[in-house]
Amino acid sequence: MKVNVLLVCFLTALSSMSVFAQGDVQAGRAKAAMCAGCHGPNGNSLNPVWPKLAGQHAFYIEKELHDFQDNKRVNATMAPMVAGLTDLDIENLAAFFASVPSTVEAARADQITLGEKLYRAGKVSNGLPACIACHGPNGAGSAPARFPRIGGQHAAYLVQTLKDFKAETRNNDHQAMMRDIAGRMSNKEIEAVSSYISGLH
């Protein structure tokens, strides 16, 4: 599994072409007013169950918004929010959120040891790959390789996301990669690595 993940990371990086947003940041800022109630005025949500969008790679925001529109990712709150967005609106929103800095959380002290081990080394006994392979040493991900930023994200949101992948109630991941990874993790491991990631920057 580790070899497969690394191979996908490498091949995706080679094959990626235009992954940077071409949207209008100022138009996106104006449009983002509709997002502020949940995601904050600059994309840094205050409620830990809602994701931070600030600093996220534009390609990822575009993908997720299109997935919500196409029912590839199902969420009762997001469905009406994306319904009226045009492709240009989505490009502009992505450009805006990618342009603003994200805040960073703090990992729980009792979660750091296990969280860091999983993030940086994975788990050999069941073939769990290290998160660092795709998301990088500080959780910044990779725009060219199309892996999202996760460092500094709310731990509660990361926990729910991994549990959704594990349960396969979320299935819009590339080649089921995250479903396979989350499926190899216990809830304790999910909580530890999520806490660790929340403090990465």
C-alpha positions as CSV (number, residue, x, y, z in Angstrom):
1,M,0.0,0.0,0.0
2,K,2.8,2.4,0.9
3,V,4.4,1.8,-2.5
4,N,1.1,2.4,-4.3
5,V,0.5,5.7,-2.5
6,L,4.0,7.0,-3.3
7,L,3.6,5.9,-6.9
8,V,0.2,7.7,-7.2
9,C,1.8,10.8,-5.6
10,F,4.6,10.7,-8.1
11,L,2.6,10.0,-11.2
12,T,0.0,12.6,-10.3
13,A,2.6,15.2,-9.9
14,L,4.0,14.4,-13.3
15,S,0.7,14.4,-15.1
16,S,-0.8,17.5,-13.5
17,M,-0.9,20.5,-15.8
18,S,-2.8,23.7,-15.0
19,V,-3.8,23.4,-11.4
20,F,-3.6,27.0,-10.2
21,A,-6.7,29.1,-10.1
22,Q,-7.3,31.6,-12.8
23,G,-10.2,33.3,-10.8
24,D,-10.5,36.9,-9.7
25,V,-9.6,37.2,-6.1
26,Q,-11.6,40.4,-5.5
27,A,-14.7,39.0,-7.2
28,G,-14.2,35.9,-5.0
29,R,-13.9,38.0,-1.9
30,A,-17.3,39.6,-2.6
31,K,-18.9,36.2,-3.4
32,A,-17.5,34.7,-0.2
33,A,-19.8,36.9,1.9
34,M,-22.3,34.1,1.5
35,C,-19.8,31.6,3.0
36,A,-18.9,33.7,6.0
37,G,-21.6,32.5,8.3
38,C,-20.0,29.1,8.6
39,H,-16.5,29.5,7.2
40,G,-15.7,32.9,8.7
41,P,-15.1,36.2,6.8
42,N,-11.6,35.1,5.7
43,G,-12.2,31.4,5.5
44,N,-11.1,30.6,9.1
45,S,-14.2,29.1,10.6
46,L,-14.7,29.4,14.4
47,N,-16.8,26.3,14.7
48,P,-14.4,23.3,14.7
49,V,-16.8,21.0,12.8
50,W,-16.8,23.4,9.8
51,P,-13.6,23.4,7.7
52,K,-11.2,26.2,7.3
53,L,-11.0,27.2,3.6
54,A,-8.3,29.9,4.1
55,G,-5.0,28.9,2.4
56,Q,-6.5,25.8,0.8
57,H,-5.2,25.1,-2.7
58,A,-7.6,26.5,-5.3
59,F,-7.9,23.3,-7.3
60,Y,-9.2,21.5,-4.2
61,I,-11.9,24.1,-3.4
62,E,-13.0,24.0,-7.1
63,K,-13.2,20.2,-7.0
64,E,-15.1,20.0,-3.8
65,L,-17.6,22.7,-4.8
66,H,-18.2,20.9,-8.1
67,D,-18.6,17.6,-6.3
68,F,-21.2,19.1,-4.1
69,Q,-23.1,20.4,-7.2
70,D,-22.8,16.9,-8.8
71,N,-23.9,15.0,-5.7
72,K,-20.5,13.3,-5.6
73,R,-20.2,14.7,-2.1
74,V,-23.4,15.0,-0.2
75,N,-24.1,17.6,2.5
76,A,-27.5,19.1,3.4
77,T,-26.0,22.4,4.3
78,M,-23.8,22.8,1.3
79,A,-26.3,21.6,-1.3
80,P,-28.4,24.8,-1.4
81,M,-25.2,27.0,-1.1
82,V,-23.6,25.6,-4.3
83,A,-26.8,25.2,-6.3
84,G,-26.6,28.7,-7.9
85,L,-22.9,29.0,-8.4
86,T,-21.5,29.2,-11.9
87,D,-18.1,27.8,-12.9
88,L,-16.8,31.4,-12.8
89,D,-18.1,31.9,-9.3
90,I,-16.4,28.7,-8.2
91,E,-13.1,29.8,-9.8
92,N,-13.3,33.2,-8.1
93,L,-14.1,31.7,-4.7
94,A,-11.2,29.3,-5.0
95,A,-8.8,32.1,-5.9
96,F,-10.0,34.2,-3.0
97,F,-9.7,31.4,-0.3
98,A,-6.3,30.3,-1.7
99,S,-5.1,33.9,-1.3
100,V,-5.8,34.4,2.4
101,P,-3.7,32.9,5.3
102,S,-5.0,30.1,7.5
103,T,-4.8,30.1,11.2
104,V,-3.2,27.2,13.1
105,E,-4.6,25.1,15.9
106,A,-2.7,23.4,18.7
107,A,-2.3,19.7,19.0
108,R,-3.4,18.1,22.3
109,A,-0.3,17.1,24.3
110,D,-1.5,13.6,24.9
111,Q,-2.1,13.0,21.2
112,I,1.2,14.2,19.8
113,T,3.3,11.1,20.2
114,L,0.9,8.7,18.4
115,G,-0.2,11.4,16.0
116,E,3.3,12.3,14.9
117,K,4.2,8.6,14.5
118,L,1.3,7.9,12.2
119,Y,1.7,11.1,10.2
120,R,5.4,10.7,9.7
121,A,5.9,6.9,9.6
122,G,2.5,5.3,9.1
123,K,2.0,1.8,10.6
124,V,4.0,-1.0,9.1
125,S,1.9,-3.8,10.7
126,N,-1.2,-3.1,8.6
127,G,0.3,-1.3,5.6
128,L,-0.9,2.2,6.7
129,P,1.1,4.7,4.7
130,A,2.5,7.9,6.3
131,C,0.4,11.0,5.7
132,I,3.6,12.9,5.0
133,A,4.0,11.1,1.7
134,C,1.2,13.1,0.1
135,H,0.6,16.0,2.4
136,G,4.2,17.0,3.1
137,P,6.1,17.6,6.4
138,N,4.0,20.6,7.4
139,G,0.6,19.5,6.0
140,A,0.7,21.9,3.1
141,G,-0.1,19.3,0.5
142,S,0.9,19.9,-3.1
143,A,-0.9,21.9,-5.7
144,P,1.0,20.4,-8.7
145,A,0.2,16.8,-7.3
146,R,-3.3,17.9,-6.4
147,F,-3.1,17.0,-2.7
148,P,-5.0,19.3,-0.4
149,R,-3.6,21.4,2.5
150,I,-4.5,19.8,5.9
151,G,-2.1,21.4,8.3
152,G,-3.8,23.7,10.8
153,Q,-7.2,22.4,10.0
154,H,-9.7,21.9,12.9
155,A,-9.1,18.5,14.5
156,A,-12.8,17.9,14.9
157,Y,-13.4,18.4,11.2
158,L,-10.5,16.1,10.3
159,V,-11.8,13.4,12.7
160,Q,-15.2,13.5,11.1
161,T,-13.7,13.5,7.6
162,L,-11.6,10.4,8.2
163,K,-14.5,8.6,9.9
164,D,-16.7,9.4,6.9
165,F,-14.0,8.0,4.6
166,K,-13.7,4.9,6.8
167,A,-17.4,4.3,6.8
168,E,-17.5,5.1,3.0
169,T,-20.2,7.6,3.6
170,R,-17.9,10.0,1.8
171,N,-16.5,8.5,-1.4
172,N,-15.2,11.4,-3.6
173,D,-11.6,10.6,-3.0
174,H,-9.3,9.8,-5.9
175,Q,-9.1,6.1,-6.6
176,A,-10.5,5.4,-3.1
177,M,-7.2,6.3,-1.6
178,M,-8.5,8.0,1.5
179,R,-11.1,5.3,2.1
180,D,-8.4,2.7,2.1
181,I,-6.2,4.7,4.4
182,A,-8.9,5.6,6.9
183,G,-10.1,2.0,6.8
184,R,-6.8,0.9,8.2
185,M,-7.0,3.3,11.2
186,S,-8.7,2.8,14.6
187,N,-10.8,5.7,15.9
188,K,-8.1,6.3,18.5
189,E,-5.5,6.6,15.7
190,I,-7.9,8.9,13.7
191,E,-8.3,11.2,16.7
192,A,-4.5,11.3,17.4
193,V,-3.4,12.0,13.9
194,S,-6.1,14.6,13.4
195,S,-5.0,16.4,16.6
196,Y,-1.4,16.3,15.4
197,I,-2.3,17.7,11.9
198,S,-4.2,20.6,13.4
199,G,-1.0,22.0,14.9
200,L,1.1,21.6,11.7
201,H,2.2,24.7,9.9
